C-alpha cells in the first residue's frame, strides 16, 4: 500500500518532533476544495498526524486572500496551495509570510487565447497590433500577457486592452467582441473553444512566466518550528513522488477525489494539467533558487501599475525560506 510507503519514509520523523509536539499538540492547515493534489491522500490516511506526532486539523478556504487573513490571526499555521498573487498582496502590505515550497505548477491552466478566425499564431503575433484584448488587470494572467507581448515585440500602446474577469473574457471572445482574451481554469477552457494560445505552458516557463501555488506560513511560525515544517514538507514531497511515479494512481485517485469533493474523472482530468515538482526541482534556480522571487517582484510591479496595491517590496527574497525544504530533502 502506498500509505505504508509514505508512512515508512516518515514514521521515524515522529520521534524527531517530540519537542515540537510538546509545545504544540495540534497544527491547523488551510487548503482548497475542488483543487485535487497528492497531499490529500496523506491527509486522509493519517500520514501527517503519524509523522508529526500530533493532530493535524484541516480547514478549507475559498480564496488565497482568506488564507492570508487566517494566518495573520493565528487560526492557521500553514496554507497549502496558496496562489502567488494573494501571497504577493499580503507580503507587499507588510504581512510577514514565507513560501516554504512550490505546491503545484499549472502553466497550461493560465494563458491568453487568440480568436481562431484571425489565424494568428506565435509566428505571426505581430498581427495583434490594433486588436482588442480582454485582460483581468492586476492578476498573474495580466503579468503573463505583458511578458508575452514583450516577447513577441507587440507594443502595448497598439492594443485596445479592456479589463475583464476571465468569465467575461470567455464570453466576449465567444461572441467575437474581443480578438484575444486572457484567463485561467474553466474560463480558459471555454476560451480555447474559440481560439488558440500563442505559447504553451512550458514555453511560457522558459520566458519566466510561472503559474504556481505555494505552501506558505507566517515567518515567525517557521522560525520557531522549522523542524516541524520540514517534517510536514517531507510528507507532502513523499505523496507527490508517489503520485508522480504513476504506479499508485488507482489507489490514490479515489481518496484524493473524495477529499476534493469531485468525481474521479474530473479529478484525473484536473491533475493531468498539474505538475508537482520534486524537491530538487523546487530548490533549483527556476523556482525557489531565484525564479520565484523574480516572478513575485514582476507580479507586484504589475499590481502597483494596475492600482491593486499601493507599493511593491524592493525584493521578495525574504519572502522565501528554503531552510525547511532543504532539511526535508535530506530526510
N, C-alpha and C positions, 0 to 999 in steps of 0.2 A: 504494500500500500504506500502511495506517495506521502500520506500523512506521516508514516513512520520514517520515510526518507528525510522529510523536512525536520521532523522532531528529532531524529537521530543526530542530525548535524547541529542541533541547537540545544538538546537536552542538557548537555554539560554546562551550558551557559547559565542555566538557572542557579547553579552553585556559585557563580561568579557575581551574581547581582544581589546577594543576600543583604549587603549593606544598604543598597538602594531600596530593597523591598521593606527593610525595617523602618525606613523613614517615609515610604510611600507605598501603602498596601494596594492602591489602585491607580490605574492610569486611564485617562479618558482620551479617546482618539476620534477625530472627525473624519468623515468620508462622505461620498456621494452615492445615492441610489441611481440605478439605471446607468451606471458607469463601471462596467464589469472589469475586474482586474484580478490577477492571480492571488494577491494578498488575501482576498476574501475566502479562499479555500483554507488558508492557515487560520484566518479569523474564525470561521465556522467550525473548524475541527479542534479548536482549543490550543493550537500550537503556540500562539503568542503567550497565553497565560502560563503554559508549561515552561516555556523557555525563560520567561521573565520572572517566574515565581510569584506572580501577583495577578489579580483580576484586571483584565483589560476591558473597559467599557467602551462601546462604540456608539457614536451619535451621528445621525445623518444630517446633512445640510443641503440646501438648495443652491447656494452660491458661495464662491470663494470669499466674498466680502463678509458674509456671515461667519465664516471660519475665522477670519481675522478678528472680528469682534469677540468671538468666543475665546480665542487665545488671549486677547487683551484683558478680558475679565477674569481669566484664570480657570474658566469652566472646562476648557480643553487644553491639553498639553501638547498634542501632536495632531497635525492635519495631513491626511494622505490625499494626494492628487489635487492640491490647491492650484488653481490656474495662476500663471505668471502675472497676467495683468492685475488682478486684485492684490497679489503679493506686492507688486511694484507700487500700487497705490498706497498700501498700508505703510510700507517702509519709507516711501517718499514723504509721507506725512509725519514720520518720526517713530512709528511703531517698531520696536526692536525685535524683528523676526529674522530667522535664518533658514535658508534652504539646507537640508541635510541629505537629500538625494533627488535624483530625477525619477519621478514616479512612472511617467509614461510619455512617449513621444507620438504625436499623431499629425505629422506634417501634411499627410494627404487628406486630413479632415478639416483643413482651413486653407482656403485658396480663393483665387479670382477666376471667373468664368467669362469668356468672350462669346457673344451670341453666334450661334452656328452659321447663320446665313451670311455673316461677314467674311467667313473663311480666313480669319486671321489666326496665325499660329506664332510660335517662337521666332520663325524666320522672317515673319512679316509684321512683327509687333509695332514697327514704326507707323503702320497704318492706323494705329489707335488715335493719333493726333486728331483733335476735333471731335472725338467721340464723348458720349455721356456715360459716366461711371457711377454706380451706386456703391458707396463705401461706408461702413459703420465707423464713424470717426472716433478716435481715442481708444481703439481696440488693437489687439495683436494683428487682426486682419488688415487694419489701416497701415500698420507698420509694414506688413508683408507687401501690401500694394505699393507703398512708397519705394521699398527696396527693389521690387520687380521693375517698376517704371525706370528707376535709376539704372538698373542692369541693362534694360533694353534701350536706354537713351531717349526715352519719351519725356518731353518737357511737361511738367505738371500744369504749367500755365496754358498748355494747348488742350487740356482736358476740361470737360464740364463735370466736376465732381460734386455729387449730391450726397448728403448724409442720410443713409437709410439703414435701418436694422436689417439683419440678414433675411428674415421672413418677407419684409417689404421688398428687398432687393431681388429675392427669388421671384416674387410676383411680377415685379417690374420687367425683369428680363424675359419672363414667360409671355408678357403682353407686348414685348418689343418696345417698351418705354425707355429702356436703357440699353446701351451696347455692351456693357460689361458690368458684372456685379461681384462683390466680394463677401464671403461669409464662411460659415462652418456648419458642421453637423447636418441635421435634416435639411436645413435651408440650402446648404451646399449641394446635397444630393439632388434637390429639386432644380437648382441652377444648372447642374450638369445635364439635365434632361433637355436643355435648350441651348447648350453650348459646350465649349471645351476650355480646359486650362492651358495656360502658356507654359508652365513649369510643373513637373511632378514634385512630390514631397521631397524626394531625395535630391533633386536638382535645386530646390529652394534651400535645403540644408547646406549645400555646398556654397551658397551665397551668404550664409549666416542667418537665414530666415528660419528660426527654430519655433516650433509649436509644441509646447510640452507643459506638463503639470509637474509639481514638485511635492515632496514631503517637507513640511515646514514646522517650525516650533519656535516659541519665544527664546531669545538668545540666553536669557538667564536660566531657563529650564535646562537647556542644552549644557550650559557651563556647569550646572550643579549635578546633572545626571548624564554626563557624557557616556559613561559605560552602559547605562540603561538604554540610551538612544541607540548605541552601537548594536546592542543585542536585538532591539526592535528591527533595525535595518537588516540585520543578518537574517532574521526570519523572512522578511519581505524579499530579500535577494534570493533566498533558497526557493521560495514559492515561484518567483519569476523564472529561475533556472529550470524548475520542474516543468513549468508551462512551456517555456521556450524550447525544451528538448523535443516536444511533440509526442512524447511517449506516454503522457499522462492525461491527455485531453478527455478521454472517456470517463475517467474518474473525477477530474476537477471541474469539467464544464457544468454538470448538473448542480453542483454545490454552489459554484460562482453565480450561475443563472438565478437560482432560488434566492440567494442573498441580495442580488442586484435588483430583484423584482422584475425579471424579464424571462421570456421563454428561451429555450436553448438555441433555437435558430437565430433569433435576434442577438443573443449574446455572442454566438460564434461569429456572426457577420460583423458585429461591432469590434470584437477583439482582433479580427483579421486585419483591421486597419490600424491597430495599435502596435507600437514597438516598445518592449520593456527592456531597456538597455542593461547589460550586465554591469557589475560593479567597476571593472577595469575601464569599460567604455565611459561610464559616468564620470570617472575621475580623470578622463583624458582632456586635452585642450579643447576639444569640441564642446564639451559640456561644462562640468564644474571646474575644470582647469583654466577657464578663462572665457570660453564662448558664451556661457550663460550670463556671466557678469556683463559682458559687452552687449548682449542681446537686451538685458534688462535696462541698460542705460539708453539704448535706442528706443525701446518701448516708452520709457519715462519721458524722453525728449519729445516723442510724438504726442504723448498725453498733455505735456505742457503747451505745445503748439496748438493742440485742439481745445485747450482750456479745461481739460478734465481734472488736472491737478495744478496746484499753484507753482510748484518748483520741483526739479529733479535733484537727486543727490549728485555730487561730483563724481562719485564712483559707487558701484554696488558690490565691491569686493568684500566688504564686511557683512554683506547680507548672505554670504555663502560660507558654510562651515563644513569642510571636508573631513574634519577630525574623526567623527564617529563612523563615517562610511569607510575611511581608511582603516580604522580599527576593525570594522566588520570584515573587511577583505582578508584580514589575517587570521580570522577565527575558523 
